[in-house]
Amino acid sequence: MPLPKINSSEEAIKLEDQHGAHNYHPLPAVLSRGEGVHVWDVEGKKYYDFLSAYSAVNQGHCHPKIVGAMHEQASKLALTSRAFHNDVLGAYEKYATEYFGFDKLLPMNTGAEAVETAIKIARKWAYERKGVKETEAEIVVCANNFHGRTTTVISFSNDEDARRNFGPYTPGFTKIPYNDLDALDAALEKNPNVAGFLVEPIQGEAGVFTPADDYMMRAKEICNKHNVLFMADEIQTGIARTGGLLAVCGHCTCEGHCERQETYSKPDILILGKALSGGNYPVSAVLADNEVMDVIQPGQHGSTFGGNPVAAAVAVAALDVVKDEHLIQNARRLGKLFRRLMDDYIRDSNIVSLVRGRGLLNAIVINDSEESSTAWDICMALKENGLLAKPTHGNIIRFAPPLVMNEEQLRDCVDIITSTLKQFEK
């Protein structure tokens, strides 16, 4: 039976409301097509996409190289499971480990799965390499983190919407303030059973909260001092989004492989997802060197779809696009321009208090309470004016366009944003 034709946005929203779980509160835009930095709704209205599927679509919508790789592989062999080898996975693992500078890659499908995988690896490493007594390993995390919504992850979340009535919660986590090196040092000094420090280089869901420039580097040094694994969740921040191959690169000026930079704080465990496929397919990965990854043996972790041939082919194409189209450099250059132009507006604004971010992951803070509807209302007005964005934490609006955007398009978007904000000036 073919899917029924959707004739209007109203009809599509009604169908979702009647037949789907109400686990999201989307902006009322029903999208049916995308290309590059633009998307179109059912009625044919064109928008700038300023969310990029939470930074999954860094390479732009429907990039022909990525779509071509997906189509070509899917027409030959889509899935074998890991019961057998396939002729794409090993080549992808070699490419990706060399690309990011690690010995081994463990392929998964979603970001939350990758985080869960990293936690399992860190715990097993603690028991088998560090000498922690089994079941006593701790993972140190940061307040206001977002690492997914699985039962384990919400156990150490501050988000009561994600936590409430989903207990009992998983033990084994210690929470400290973000961007607080003294708190990290004290937590690791106090507890010799800490296996790893799990951290986002920039807290995206918390409102693009950007730490001190040396936070990642010094956190890694503290982890090294205490023999604790430094675990970087780069699912949203990685793969060129912040103007480096990874956000732990800091403010480097690399041409691609940022591990060669002095400012690079190489994680012991790197967690990737989202843009690893350019948003075209669920692909995630955990990378580590042999001393850490080799604790995983056959039967101890896996996924039917993890490392499937389509995922492998898509990921290689997506990483090729980042390198070939110089998306790292573009994100860095346009991000600086975006923040400068927004600062020019904010100087005389009473509706926006600041802009913050790195590369093309940015946010503006609306001069209103988190409980107010102002940020939502602004996003609704932006939608009417041809730009899609979404609030986070009530009074913050995140801006993350595809990294294939050019300067002319960015300036057009800033004009849309500032003219819309002026409608809300008090």
C-alpha positions, 0 to 999 in steps of 0.5 A, a space after each residue: 500500500 503506497 503512503 497517502 499523499 499529504 496535501 497540506 501542513 495541517 493534514 500532516 500535523 494532524 496525522 502525527 498528533 493522532 497516530 504518533 507518540 507525543 515525545 517532541 514539540 516541533 515547530 509547525 513546519 512540515 518539510 518535504 524537500 531539502 537541498 544544500 542550506 535550504 528546505 521546502 515545506 509541503 506548500 512549497 515555501 522555501 526556508 533557510 535551515 538554521 538547525 541542520 537537524 541538530 548539526 547532523 546535516 553539516 554537509 548540507 541537505 541531500 549532498 549528491 556525493 553522500 546520496 550517491 554513495 548510499 544509493 550505490 551501496 544499498 543497491 548492492 548490499 545493505 546489511 549482513 549483520 556482524 555474523 559475517 564480514 562485508 567488503 566495506 566495513 574494514 575500509 571505512 574503519 581504516 579511513 576513519 581511524 586515520 582521519 581522526 588519529 586513533 587505532 580502532 573504531 567501534 561502529 554503532 548507529 545512534 549517538 545515544 548508543 555510542 555514548 552507552 558504548 563508551 561508558 561500557 568500554 570505560 568501565 571495562 577498562 577500569 576493571 581490567 587495566 586500572 584495577 578498580 573492583 568490579 561494579 565500583 567504577 564511576 564516571 564523572 559527568 558535568 551538570 547540564 549535560 546532554 548525552 541522549 535519553 536512554 535510561 542510563 543517560 537520563 540517570 545523570 541528567 539535570 533535565 527533569 522532563 527527561 528524568 521524571 517518572 523514568 526511574 529507578 536510575 542507573 548508579 555509577 555517576 558523579 556530577 560536577 559543574 561544567 567548566 570547573 577544573 578545580 571541581 574535576 581535579 577534586 572529584 578525581 582526587 577523592 575517588 580512585 575508582 573513577 574510570 572516565 570523565 565524560 564531557 561535551 566540548 561545548 554544551 549544545 542543548 544547554 544553550 551553546 555554553 562554551 567553556 574557557 579556551 583551555 578547558 579541554 586541554 587542562 581537563 585532559 591533563 587532569 585526567 592523565 594525572 589521575 589515570 582516568 579516561 578523557 571521554 569527549 562527546 563530539 556527537 553535536 560539536 564534531 566534524 567541522 561544526 565548530 571550526 575545527 575537525 573536533 571541538 577539542 581542537 580549540 581555536 586551531 587553524 588546521 587544514 583538517 587533521 587537528 590532532 597535529 595541533 598543539 591545542 589539540 587534547 586528544 581524547 582517550 575515547 572519542 564519541 561521534 555521530 550525527 554529521 558522520 553520515 551528513 544526516 543521511 543515515 544513522 551512523 555513530 562511532 566510538 574511537 580509541 587506541 588499542 590499550 583502551 579498545 582492546 578490552 572489548 572482546 567477541 560477544 561483549 558488545 554489538 548491534 545488528 545494524 552497527 557497521 552495516 555496508 550502507 553506513 560504512 559507505 555513507 560515512 566515508 563519503 560524508 568525511 570526504 565532503 568535509 575535507 574536499 569542500 574545506 568545511 572546517 575553514 568555512 565554519 570558522 570564517 563564517 562563524 566569526 562573521 556571524 558573531 561580529 554581525 550579531 554583536 553589532 546588532 546586540 550593541 543597541 538591542 534590549 531583546 538580545 543580551 549576548 551571542 556566543 558560540 564557536 564556528 557555526 554553532 552559536 546561540 543568542 540569549 533572549 532578554 527574558 526568563 526561561 519560562 517565557 514564550 518569547 524565544 518560541 515566538 521569535 522562532 515562529 516569526 523567523 519561520 514566517 520570514 523564511 528561516 528555521 531555528 528552535 529555542 533551547 532552555 526557554 530563552 535561548 535560540 540556537 543557530 547552526 546552519 549547514 556548513 556549506 553556506 556561503 557568505 552571501 547566504 549568511 548575510 541574508 540570514 543575519 538580515 532575516 534574524 535581526 529584522 525579526 528581532 527588531 519586531 520584539 524590541 521593547 
